[in-house]
Amino acid sequence: MRAARADDVPEIARIQVDTWRTAYARFLPPSVLDALSVEQAAAAWAAAVQAPPTPAHRVLVATEQEWTVGFAAVGPSAEQDAEPGEAAVAALLVEPRWGRRGHGSRLLAAVVDHLRADGVTRLVAWVPDGDRASAAFYESAGWERDGLVRTLEADGGTARETRWHVSLVDPGED
């Protein structure tokens, strides 16, 4: 795991588009997936990598040999009910062909290490309802649903998501 660099942006964008089209086909309207473009995603990721809005925003990449196989993006939570010291996972994706090799777990562990060093005490992530793989991933890492749900509207369709959370406070700390 390492911080993303400018030369990682094309692969980050490709991984996002390919992974969404594969993994989120059941959750997002086809028109949304069809409208995804690697070029548009690359422009957004270039800004996130090269000029993050705050020092607390991070993009990390997972690599295997010379290939970029996944990425994670985190930053301060923008939720109205955000607690002090709360951060949010904006994205954590591993390209499906590289799945089941521990890249997601290592990305999440690296994110947690960085956030703890920054003083973050709680981390949240939104998971589409029905996304059993992501729910199982977060649950296996000790996360729990916190009871909050939201419905996103996209191009005439909707996607319902449930928020998951985990404390980053070491149980031995006061």
NORQUI-V523203 format. One record per helix or strand of 2 or more residues. SS is the DSSP state (H for helix, E for strand). FROM is the first residue (numbers start at 1). TO is the last residue. Records with the same first field share a line. If there is no record, write none. Layout:
BEGIN
SS: FROM-TO  FROM-TO
END
This chain:
BEGIN
E: 2-3  58-64  67-76  86-94  122-128  144-154  157-167
H: 6-23  30-35  38-50  96-98  103-117  132-140
END
